[in-house]
Amino acid sequence: MVADFSRVLAGPLATMTLADLGARVIKVERPGAGDDTRSWGPPWSDTGATYFESANRNKESVALDLKDPEDLALARKLALKADVLVENFKPGGLAKLGLGYEDLRDENPGLVYASMSGFGSAGGRHLAGYDFLVQAVGGLMSITGPAGSPYKAGVALVDVLCAKDTTIGVLSALEARRRNNGRGAHLEINLLSSLQGALVNQGQAYLGAGKVPSRMGNDHPSIVPYQLLECSDGPLAVTIGNDGQFARMAAALGVPGLAEDERFATNSARVAHRETLVPLLEEALSAQTAQHWADVFTGAGLPAGKVGGIDDGVALAEDLGLDPTVDVQDASGQTVGRQFRHPVTWEPPLPSPTVAPPKLGEHTESVVEWLQRIS
């Protein structure tokens, strides 16, 4: 069982992932208000804020006022019965209420306690952690968008990365518990570290070569062409990863000599001469539409596609047989919405719940009754 003391996005997304994988997740919320994201709209669906719904399916909601002694006692009992506790209070926040890891581990030695924060529990413990802020100070915005003003990613990417890191850590800790005589662990995960762990080649350019990357729009620092290229009616995404692919691209464009030109024959040469190569490619591409070239390149086994919206992405996934969404049901079994499914496909299939995000305090009565019954 997972006791979910988290709110907003990173924590709830981690616990929803655990719920998708079969865990019972009990979400503790403030009476009257609940998770902050319950009020983060528009947009709204027929059942609530779509922001909240994106990260809270397959959970039970119990409304407890942690400032009330009786409710706090119930929260503690829940924590002591949990296999996993996930929280994203400011570091030390739950400890002030007697719900810190050290307050619980003696009575619940198998507890896997995941503490999520913006900047860790040392020098950054006093800093509020929000995705946009971490994108700014952590360097992501410095490499996102065209030259000029920095840009954030179009989704709260750092929260999502932190959620996935948390899920991986929790599952690893549960396996370690199985191997280590039932002993749990305290995990600390923070947004800044999750961001830095995801910088991969851009981060290593600084650490390994002393090069601080900068914004390049849709261009790639190490591969050409790996970008948007203009066609007669708009851009085409082209991702040419090796010299053989570039030769096939040049042939498909009707300009095979480009691949034989020493300025463009290798990727390193293409990177060095990108300002010369790109106009030549776009001149050839201007003869037809982006969809035309997407079809031509795909037929030649080349990775390319027309830029689309989220709706186009869903349609593509459906056309490819990926079953990108699931219907979710309320307590009566009635379908009340559609959401993106957990991205892993299991064979044989993993039985996965498809319960709609709970109403605030929907399960308070049943959870309290359960807590009062157990010793």
Backbone torsions as a table, in degrees:
resi	resn	phi	psi	omega
1	MET	NA	140.4	-179.5
2	VAL	-111.3	122.7	172.8
3	ALA	-92.5	114.0	-173.9
4	ASP	-101.3	102.8	176.8
5	PHE	-103.4	26.2	-176.9
6	SER	-105.2	166.9	179.6
7	ARG	-149.9	170.8	-179.0
8	VAL	73.7	-108.6	-170.9
9	LEU	-127.9	-55.6	-171.4
10	ALA	-58.3	-51.2	-179.8
11	GLY	-65.0	-52.4	178.8
12	PRO	-58.7	-35.0	178.5
13	LEU	-68.0	-38.0	176.5
14	ALA	-63.0	-46.0	-178.1
15	THR	-71.3	-31.1	174.7
16	MET	-65.4	-37.7	177.0
17	THR	-61.2	-43.5	176.8
18	LEU	-62.6	-38.9	177.6
19	ALA	-64.7	-41.0	177.1
20	ASP	-59.3	-31.9	-178.8
21	LEU	-86.2	3.0	172.3
22	GLY	114.1	-2.9	-179.2
23	ALA	-74.5	148.5	168.6
24	ARG	-82.7	122.1	-177.9
25	VAL	-118.0	122.6	177.0
26	ILE	-110.4	115.1	-175.1
27	LYS	-94.1	122.0	178.9
28	VAL	-92.4	123.7	-176.7
29	GLU	-130.1	158.2	177.3
30	ARG	-71.5	132.0	176.5
31	PRO	-59.6	140.0	175.4
32	GLY	87.0	-37.2	-175.7
33	ALA	-115.5	-46.3	-179.4
34	GLY	73.6	-164.4	176.8
35	ASP	-53.8	138.2	-179.3
36	ASP	-51.1	-37.1	-172.7
37	THR	-73.4	-8.6	173.8
38	ARG	-61.0	-23.9	-179.5
39	SER	-108.0	8.4	-177.9
40	TRP	-88.0	81.6	176.6
41	GLY	-148.1	167.6	6.0
42	PRO	-73.9	170.2	2.6
43	PRO	-81.1	156.8	177.3
44	TRP	-120.4	142.0	168.5
45	SER	-92.6	-174.1	177.0
46	ASP	-67.6	-16.8	-174.7
47	THR	-114.9	-3.1	178.0
48	GLY	153.7	-166.2	179.6
49	ALA	-71.2	127.6	-178.7
50	THR	-65.5	-26.1	177.1
51	TYR	-61.6	-51.5	178.8
52	PHE	-59.8	-43.0	-174.4
53	GLU	-66.6	-23.8	-177.6
54	SER	-68.0	-16.5	-171.6
55	ALA	-134.9	18.4	-172.9
56	ASN	-140.2	22.2	176.8
57	ARG	-74.4	165.2	174.8
58	ASN	61.2	30.3	179.7
59	LYS	-123.8	160.5	168.7
60	GLU	-103.8	141.8	178.8
61	SER	-111.4	126.9	175.4
62	VAL	-123.5	127.8	-178.4
63	ALA	-93.2	113.8	-179.9
64	LEU	-132.0	133.7	175.8
65	ASP	-92.3	106.7	-174.3
66	LEU	-71.7	-6.5	173.8
67	LYS	-89.7	-8.5	178.5
68	ASP	-94.6	125.4	-175.7
69	PRO	-55.1	-40.9	-178.7
70	GLU	-68.2	-43.9	178.3
71	ASP	-66.6	-37.3	178.6
72	LEU	-64.2	-38.6	177.5
73	ALA	-63.3	-38.1	176.5
74	LEU	-66.6	-40.5	178.6
75	ALA	-62.5	-40.4	178.5
76	ARG	-65.4	-40.5	178.9
77	LYS	-63.5	-39.4	176.3
78	LEU	-61.1	-45.4	-179.3
79	ALA	-63.7	-36.4	-178.9
80	LEU	-73.0	-18.8	177.5
81	LYS	-96.5	-5.5	-174.1
82	ALA	-81.5	148.6	167.0
83	ASP	-81.3	-35.6	-176.4
84	VAL	-135.8	137.9	171.4
85	LEU	-124.4	128.6	178.3
86	VAL	-118.7	128.5	-179.2
87	GLU	-143.3	149.2	175.3
88	ASN	-135.1	39.0	167.8
89	PHE	-66.6	164.1	170.4
90	LYS	-56.9	144.0	-177.7
91	PRO	-48.7	127.6	-179.1
92	GLY	89.1	-7.4	-176.3
93	GLY	-62.3	-47.2	179.4
94	LEU	-73.2	-28.2	178.0
95	ALA	-62.4	-34.6	177.9
96	LYS	-63.3	-21.0	179.5
97	LEU	-99.2	5.5	-178.0
98	GLY	79.5	19.3	-178.2
99	LEU	-117.8	19.7	176.1
100	GLY	-75.2	168.2	-178.5
101	TYR	-59.2	-44.1	-178.9
102	GLU	-67.2	-23.0	177.3
103	ASP	-77.1	-20.1	-171.5
104	LEU	-111.7	-24.0	-167.1
105	ARG	-66.5	-31.0	-179.1
106	ASP	-67.8	-39.4	-180.0
107	GLU	-85.0	-22.3	179.3
108	ASN	-132.7	71.7	-173.0
109	PRO	-65.1	-18.7	179.6
110	GLY	-88.8	2.6	-174.2
111	LEU	-66.7	129.6	168.8
112	VAL	-97.7	112.2	-170.5
113	TYR	-112.6	111.5	-176.6
114	ALA	-105.2	115.1	178.2
115	SER	-103.5	121.6	-179.4
116	MET	-111.4	138.5	-179.8
117	SER	-148.8	177.1	178.4
118	GLY	-79.5	-44.7	-171.0
119	PHE	-135.2	21.9	176.3
120	GLY	86.9	179.0	-173.9
121	SER	-104.6	8.4	178.4
122	ALA	-99.3	-113.3	-176.6
123	GLY	-67.1	-18.3	-179.4
124	GLY	-102.9	14.6	-174.4
125	ARG	-64.3	-25.1	-177.5
126	HIS	-89.1	-4.2	-174.7
127	LEU	-91.1	133.5	175.3
128	ALA	-73.5	136.0	-176.2
129	GLY	-110.6	112.5	174.2
130	TYR	-126.5	145.7	-175.5
131	ASP	-50.7	-50.1	-176.3
132	PHE	-59.8	-41.7	179.2
133	LEU	-63.7	-43.7	-178.3
134	VAL	-69.0	-37.0	173.6
135	GLN	-57.7	-37.7	-177.7
136	ALA	-72.2	-55.1	-172.8
137	VAL	-80.3	-19.4	-177.2
138	GLY	-88.4	-7.2	174.5
139	GLY	106.0	-11.5	-177.3
140	LEU	-63.5	-42.3	-179.3
141	MET	-66.3	-24.4	-179.4
142	SER	-71.2	-15.5	179.6
143	ILE	-118.1	13.5	-176.8
144	THR	-117.5	130.2	178.6
145	GLY	96.9	177.0	179.2
146	PRO	-76.4	172.6	175.5
147	ALA	-58.1	141.1	-176.5
148	GLY	120.0	-133.1	-176.5
149	SER	-67.9	138.3	177.2
150	PRO	-64.9	154.4	178.8
151	TYR	-126.5	144.8	168.6
152	LYS	-85.2	161.9	171.0
153	ALA	-66.9	156.5	-174.9
154	GLY	-76.6	-0.3	175.0
155	VAL	-139.8	162.5	179.9
156	ALA	-73.2	71.1	-169.5
157	LEU	-62.5	-37.9	-177.7
158	VAL	-67.3	-39.4	174.8
159	ASP	-59.3	-43.1	-178.9
160	VAL	-64.8	-43.9	178.1
161	LEU	-61.5	-42.9	-179.7
162	CYS	-64.5	-37.9	177.7
163	ALA	-61.6	-43.4	-179.4
164	LYS	-68.1	-39.8	176.2
165	ASP	-61.0	-40.6	179.7
166	THR	-64.2	-45.0	179.1
167	THR	-60.1	-45.0	179.0
168	ILE	-61.8	-43.9	179.8
169	GLY	-62.8	-42.6	-179.8
170	VAL	-63.8	-46.7	-179.3
171	LEU	-63.6	-38.2	177.4
172	SER	-66.0	-39.8	179.8
173	ALA	-67.5	-35.2	176.8
174	LEU	-66.3	-38.4	176.4
175	GLU	-67.8	-40.2	176.9
176	ALA	-63.1	-36.8	177.5
177	ARG	-61.7	-41.1	179.7
178	ARG	-62.1	-35.8	-177.2
179	ARG	-87.0	-14.7	-172.9
180	ASN	-117.5	47.3	173.5
181	ASN	57.6	35.4	173.5
182	GLY	78.2	14.2	-178.4
183	ARG	-83.6	129.5	179.3
184	GLY	-83.6	-159.2	-176.6
185	ALA	-162.5	159.7	172.8
186	HIS	-108.4	119.1	179.1
187	LEU	-105.0	138.8	172.9
188	GLU	-119.4	126.8	179.9
189	ILE	-130.8	136.3	178.3
190	ASN	-133.7	154.5	-175.3
191	LEU	-61.0	-42.2	-177.0
192	LEU	-63.1	-43.9	179.9
193	SER	-66.8	-37.6	177.5
194	SER	-63.8	-40.9	176.8
195	LEU	-62.0	-48.9	-176.6
196	GLN	-64.6	-34.0	176.9
197	GLY	-67.5	-19.1	-178.3
198	ALA	-99.9	0.8	-179.7
199	LEU	-75.3	-16.3	175.4
200	VAL	35.7	-114.9	-173.5
201	ASN	-62.2	-34.0	179.7
202	GLN	-69.0	-40.8	177.0
203	GLY	-67.5	-40.0	-178.6
204	GLN	-71.3	-23.1	174.3
205	ALA	-59.3	-37.2	177.7
206	TYR	-77.5	-49.3	-175.4
207	LEU	-67.9	-37.1	-174.2
208	GLY	-94.0	-28.3	-175.5
209	ALA	-124.8	-0.3	179.4
210	GLY	70.6	15.8	-179.4
211	LYS	-99.5	120.7	177.2
212	VAL	-88.5	112.1	-177.5
213	PRO	-63.7	157.8	178.1
214	SER	-130.7	174.9	179.9
215	ARG	-68.9	133.8	178.2
216	MET	-130.5	20.5	-178.1
217	GLY	61.1	-127.1	-179.9
218	ASN	-95.6	5.5	177.0
219	ASP	-78.4	156.9	177.7
220	HIS	-105.0	138.1	-177.0
221	PRO	-68.1	-22.7	-170.5
222	SER	-124.2	-3.8	-176.2
223	ILE	-136.2	137.1	175.5
224	VAL	-143.3	134.1	-6.0
225	PRO	-85.2	128.4	178.9
226	TYR	-144.7	77.9	-164.7
227	GLN	-174.3	-174.9	169.2
228	LEU	-89.3	135.3	175.4
229	LEU	-123.9	137.7	-175.4
230	GLU	-79.1	133.1	172.9
231	CYS	-109.1	-167.0	-175.4
232	SER	-66.5	-27.0	-175.6
233	ASP	-123.1	6.5	-179.7
234	GLY	151.1	-172.6	-172.0
235	PRO	-84.1	153.6	174.2
236	LEU	-124.8	132.2	175.4
237	ALA	-83.2	122.6	-178.6
238	VAL	-124.9	129.2	-178.2
239	THR	-129.9	86.7	-177.5
240	ILE	-94.3	111.5	-170.8
241	GLY	-96.8	-8.8	-179.6
242	ASN	-155.2	172.6	-174.3
243	ASP	-68.6	-34.5	177.7
244	GLY	-62.7	-41.9	177.5
245	GLN	-63.5	-39.2	180.0
246	PHE	-64.4	-38.9	178.1
247	ALA	-62.7	-40.9	178.2
248	ARG	-67.8	-36.2	177.4
249	MET	-63.3	-45.8	-179.7
250	ALA	-61.8	-40.1	178.1
251	ALA	-64.9	-43.0	179.7
252	ALA	-63.6	-31.1	178.0
253	LEU	-79.1	-12.0	-177.7
254	GLY	84.4	17.4	178.8
255	VAL	-130.3	61.6	-175.5
256	PRO	-61.3	-21.9	-179.9
257	GLY	-62.7	-22.3	179.1
258	LEU	-60.2	-39.3	-177.2
259	ALA	-72.4	-17.2	180.0
260	GLU	-95.5	-13.2	177.9
261	ASP	-67.7	127.7	-176.8
262	GLU	-60.5	-22.3	177.6
263	ARG	-71.2	-20.7	-173.0
264	PHE	-127.0	1.7	-172.2
265	ALA	-69.5	-28.5	178.5
266	THR	-122.7	160.1	-179.7
267	ASN	-61.5	-43.4	180.0
268	SER	-59.0	-39.4	177.7
269	ALA	-67.2	-39.2	179.4
270	ARG	-65.3	-38.8	176.9
271	VAL	-62.1	-42.3	-178.8
272	ALA	-67.6	-27.1	-175.8
273	HIS	-118.5	30.6	-176.6
274	ARG	-59.2	-37.9	-177.1
275	GLU	-64.7	-25.7	176.7
276	THR	-85.8	-40.2	-174.7
277	LEU	-70.8	-45.9	-173.1
278	VAL	-57.3	-46.9	177.6
279	PRO	-59.8	-34.5	178.7
280	LEU	-67.1	-41.0	177.4
281	LEU	-65.2	-43.9	-177.8
282	GLU	-69.5	-28.3	174.7
283	GLU	-62.2	-44.4	178.5
284	ALA	-68.8	-40.5	-179.2
285	LEU	-66.5	-25.8	-176.1
286	SER	-65.9	-10.3	-179.3
287	ALA	-75.1	-19.3	-176.2
288	GLN	-142.1	172.4	-178.7
289	THR	-77.8	164.1	177.6
290	ALA	-61.2	-40.8	179.7
291	GLN	-65.4	-37.2	176.8
292	HIS	-58.5	-50.5	-177.6
293	TRP	-69.3	-32.8	175.7
294	ALA	-60.2	-42.7	178.9
295	ASP	-66.7	-42.3	-179.6
296	VAL	-63.4	-48.1	-177.4
297	PHE	-66.8	-42.1	178.9
298	THR	-61.5	-40.3	177.1
299	GLY	-62.7	-26.4	178.1
300	ALA	-91.3	8.5	178.9
301	GLY	76.1	25.7	-178.0
302	LEU	-106.0	141.8	179.7
303	PRO	-79.0	108.6	-179.6
304	ALA	-157.1	152.6	179.2
305	GLY	-166.4	153.8	176.9
306	LYS	-75.8	140.5	180.0
307	VAL	-67.2	130.6	-179.0
308	GLY	-131.1	174.2	175.9
309	GLY	-92.2	179.9	178.4
310	ILE	-60.2	-36.3	177.7
311	ASP	-62.4	-39.4	177.5
312	ASP	-66.7	-37.0	178.5
313	GLY	-63.8	-40.8	177.8
314	VAL	-64.0	-44.0	179.9
315	ALA	-62.1	-40.9	178.5
316	LEU	-61.8	-47.8	-179.6
317	ALA	-60.3	-39.0	177.9
318	GLU	-65.7	-42.4	179.1
319	ASP	-62.5	-31.9	-178.5
320	LEU	-84.9	0.1	178.6
321	GLY	75.5	26.2	-177.4
322	LEU	-88.1	-6.2	179.1
323	ASP	46.9	65.3	-170.1
324	PRO	-72.2	-16.4	-173.6
325	THR	-126.9	162.4	172.9
326	VAL	-131.1	149.1	170.6
327	ASP	-83.1	140.8	177.8
328	VAL	-114.3	147.2	-174.6
329	GLN	-117.4	151.4	174.0
330	ASP	-84.9	-173.2	-174.6
331	ALA	-62.2	-25.1	-180.0
332	SER	-86.3	-3.8	-178.7
333	GLY	90.3	4.8	179.8
334	GLN	-83.1	135.3	177.5
335	THR	-69.8	126.9	-175.9
336	VAL	-124.8	2.6	179.7
337	GLY	177.4	176.2	179.1
338	ARG	-132.1	138.1	-179.5
339	GLN	-138.3	161.3	171.7
340	PHE	-66.7	136.8	-178.5
341	ARG	-78.5	167.9	169.8
342	HIS	-59.9	133.0	-168.6
343	PRO	-73.3	-10.2	179.8
344	VAL	-88.1	133.3	174.0
345	THR	-103.4	128.6	-175.6
346	TRP	-106.4	143.8	172.5
347	GLU	-136.1	114.0	0.4
348	PRO	-66.6	160.2	-175.1
349	PRO	-58.0	140.4	175.1
350	LEU	-87.7	119.4	176.8
351	PRO	-59.2	120.4	-175.4
352	SER	-126.8	132.4	178.5
353	PRO	-68.0	154.0	177.5
354	THR	-134.5	57.2	-176.9
355	VAL	-95.7	133.4	-178.7
356	ALA	-61.4	154.7	175.4
357	PRO	-53.1	140.7	-173.3
358	PRO	-75.8	153.2	167.5
359	LYS	-70.1	153.6	-179.4
360	LEU	-58.1	122.1	178.3
361	GLY	70.9	16.4	-176.0
362	GLU	-58.8	-30.3	-174.7
363	HIS	-113.5	14.3	-177.0
364	THR	-56.3	-48.7	-175.7
365	GLU	-62.0	-47.0	-176.3
366	SER	-69.7	-37.3	179.8
367	VAL	-69.5	-42.1	179.1
368	VAL	-63.2	-41.3	177.3
369	GLU	-60.8	-41.2	178.4
370	TRP	-64.2	-43.7	-179.9
371	LEU	-64.9	-34.3	-179.4
372	GLN	-74.7	-25.1	-179.7
373	ARG	-78.2	-36.2	-173.9
374	ILE	-81.9	154.1	-177.7
375	SER	-81.0	NA	NA
